[in-house]
Amino acid sequence: MQPLVELEHVEKHYGEFHALKDINLAVEQGQVVVVIGPSGSGKSTLCRSINRLETITSGSITIDGKELPAEGKALARLRADVGMVFQSFNLFAHKTILENVTLGPIKVRGLSKREAEQEARALLDRVGVGHQADKYPAQLSGGQQQRVAIARSLAMKPKVMLFDEPTSALDPEMINEVLDVMVGLAKEGMTMIVVTHEMGFARKAADRVVFMADGEIVEEAVPEEFFTNPRTPRAKDFLSKLITH
């Protein structure tokens, strides 16, 4: 069976800086892959290149058997299959929560307003903010806004969801409410690639942990193996720092 997302020999340069070095990664449908590593290791660049927010220098990225086009309508279509949740919630401040979630399905998927609103309300309920549908983003806490951002991505019925450090901008007490939604998605079989510092989430929800350092994938393993018995000095060093702080 072909992987849902496949990166082959992906390279990324910013001028002299070599951000991604020969990245090879395959994610099967329904898998949750958590990408961890020290700051500046290329995790976010990797995540953002999967829907071409970052262009790659060379190599190929395939989603559901189709290679990522460089630009234009084909890219927009493929992007609709790839949900993305960032550190910042990127909600439209002047639109209600409900409008934020229905915008994409109406504009891109061509749903009627009524259909889109029905789906949106169900999704907002699913992420636990259904009662906030008529409020504006500024009236919600950070954790609530991030859950709305997840609902907005899900409204596009993506084949895969990318999360780029979705909890790093949140207050500690809000982190779990977002991670709980993500664990729920993982259990429901959503294919997810998650860049995060939350090791508890990696242990609980990941099928596979990918450890990056200096723009390379250094190690890949199931969570239990990675956290209890890392194979490389870089991973051991990274984990020893986590445990002590």
N, C-alpha and C positions, 0 to 999 in steps of 0.2 A: 504493500500500500504506500502511496506517495505521501510524504509528510505534508502537513497543511502549510507550514512555513519552513522554507529552507534557504539558508545562507551558504554560499559556496565561495571560498577564497575572497571574502570581502575585505577590501583595503580602504582606508580613509586617511587622507593627508590634509592638514590645514597648513599650507606652505611647507615649512620644514618639519612641522610636528606630525608624527605618525600616530594618529589617534586609534585606528583599528588595524591590526596586523593579522592577515590571513585567517579571518574568522570563518569557521565552518560550524554550522549549527542546524539541527533538524528538529522540528517540533511537530509531534503527531497530533491529530485531532483529539481534543479532550484532555491534552496534557497541560499541566501547569509547570512552567519552567521559571525558576526564580534566579535572577542574576544578581550576584553580590560581589563585593570587592572594595578596595580602598577608594577614596575620592580620586578622581582623575584617571581611573583605570579604563574608561571608555564605555562604561555601562550605559549611560544615557545616550551617548552617540550611537551605540548599537541599537538601542530601543527606537530612537528617532529615525534611524535609517530604514527601519522596516516599513514605515509608511512614507518614506522619502521626504521627511521634514529635513533630513540631512541627506545630501546626495553623496553617493559613494564614489571613490576614485576608480576602483575596479572590482571585479567579481560580479556575482549575480545574487539577486534575492527573488525567490519565487513564492507566491502565495496561492495556495490551492491550484498548483500546476501552471499558474501564469506568471511569467516574469514581470517584475515591477517596471512599468513604462516610465520613461523619463519625465513626461509632462502631459498636459492636455486632458481631454475627456476620459481617455482610458485610465489615466492615473486617478482622476476623480472617482471613477466607478470602482476601481480597486480599493481606493481609500475608504469607500463606504463599507467595505467588508472588514476593515481594520479599525476597531474602536481604540481611542487613545485617551488616557486620563493622565494629566500632568500634576506637578506639584501645586501649581496655581490653578484655580478652578476654572478660569476662563469662561465664566458664565456672563451672559449679556445683562448688564446692571439694570438696563431700562425695561427689561422684559420680566414677566412673572416667571416663577419656577415652572409652571405648566407650559408657558410659551417657550421657555428655553428648551424643554424636552420635546415639544411638538414641531419645532422649527425644521429640523433636519428631515424627519419623515414626510412632512408636507412638501418641502422644497425638493428633496432629493429622491424620495421614494414615491412621491405622488399620492400620498394618502389624503383622504378628505379630512377636514378639520375634526369632524366628529370621531372618525376612526382613530386619528392620531391622538386625540385627547383621551379616548378610552384606553388606548394602549399606554399612554403616558401616565395616567392615574394608576393603572395596575403596576407599572414599574416603580413609581414613586412610593406606592404602598410596599412593594417588595424591598425597597432599600430603607423603608422606615420613615419616610418624610411625606407620606400622602396628605397629611393634614396641613402641610405647608404650601400646597399647590398654588394658592393665590397670592402668596407673599412675593417680595422681591429678594434677590440674593443678599443684599445688605442686611436684611432682617433675620438672616439665618446664621447660625454658628459656622465656623470653618468646617467642622466635621459634617454638618448637614449639607453645606454647599458641595463638599467633595462627594457626598452620596448622590446629590442631584447630578453632578458631573458624570458619575457612573451610570445613572439612569439614562442620562442624555445619550451616552455612548451606546447603551443597550438598545435604545429606541431604534437605532439604525440596523438592528439585527446583524451585528458583525459576526464574522466567522472566527475572528480572533480578537482578543482584547490586549492592548499594550498598556502597562502601568509604569510611569516613570516617577519613581519615588513619591507615590501618591499621599503618603502621610508625613513627609518631611517638613511641611509648612504648618502642621497642626500642633495645637497644644496637646501635651501628653494624655490628658483625659479624653480627648476626642479620637485618638489613634485607633483604639479598639473598635469603636463603632464603625469605622471605615473598613478595618481589617475583617470584621465579622461579616460584612456584606461580601467582601472578596472571597472569604472562605466558603460562604454560601454558594457563590458563583462557581467556585472550583468543584464543589460537591455536585453541582448540577451538570457538570461536564463541559463548562465553557473552556475553550482553549485560551490560555493566558501566558503572557510573558511579562514578568514583574521584576522591575528594578527596585530594590528596597534595602533598607538597613534593618528591617524588622526580622530578626532571626527566628523569633517565635512563629511568625507566619511561614517562613521558609520551612521550618520543621513540620508544621502542622499541615500545610496545604500543598507543598511542592511535590511533584513527581520526581523532579530533578533539580539539583542546584548546579548552577554554572558559576564558577569563580573566575573573575577577571582581574588581571593586574597588568599595568603598562600596555594596555591596548590589545592584550592577548587573552584567549581562554586558556587558563593555566590548568584547570581541573574541572571535571564534571562527574557528578555522582548522585546517588539517591541521598536524601537528607541525612538519614540515620548514619550512613557510611561517612558522608562528608564531615558531619559535626563530631563524630566520635573517633574517626580514623582518617584524617586528611593525609593525602599521600605526598604533597609537595611542601618544601620548606616555606614557600610564600603563603600557602593556605594555613599552615601550622602557625606561622607568625601572626597572620591576620586574626585567626581564632583566639590565640592566646591573649591578644590585646582586648578582644571583646569580653572575654570571661572576667578579666581583672578590673575592667572599668565599669 
